[in-house]
């Protein structure tokens, strides 16, 4: 298992150490069920927004809301795949339906969302702006989806 996979408590310690060292922190989140090019481009772009990139992966209960048979991979497997990507520094699995509590706890410098959002439509916008963070819309156009990939596989 990767040393990038951390608990929430360990993540708080790591972010504190990074801040003491003068590093900036970016934050991205998602389900990441069946990694595809869109995920990679989103996370690579997010990693360019700061010195460190935290990726929060939804647990299986939240991921199951994507539909029957989802998620394909368990949260620990999805987190391990994300942790293996270059540019990802820390991965945490979260149980809440939104990342607002993690954002409030960690206060990353930048909250990264994919191009299916605008800076005004990001659900956590008010939370991020309240602590003085910024929002970055990153990645390529939303031309890839796990749903479409699964449909192609099922043929």
Secondary structure as UniProt FT lines:
FT   TURN            3..4
FT   HELIX           8..20
FT   TURN            21..22
FT   STRAND          25..30
FT   HELIX           37..47
FT   TURN            48..49
FT   STRAND          52..58
FT   HELIX           60..63
FT   HELIX           64..66
FT   TURN            68..69
FT   HELIX           75..83
FT   TURN            86..87
FT   STRAND          90..94
FT   HELIX           100..106
FT   STRAND          110..113
FT   TURN            115..116
FT   TURN            119..121
FT   TURN            123..124
FT   HELIX           125..130
FT   TURN            131..132
FT   STRAND          134..137
FT   HELIX           146..154
//
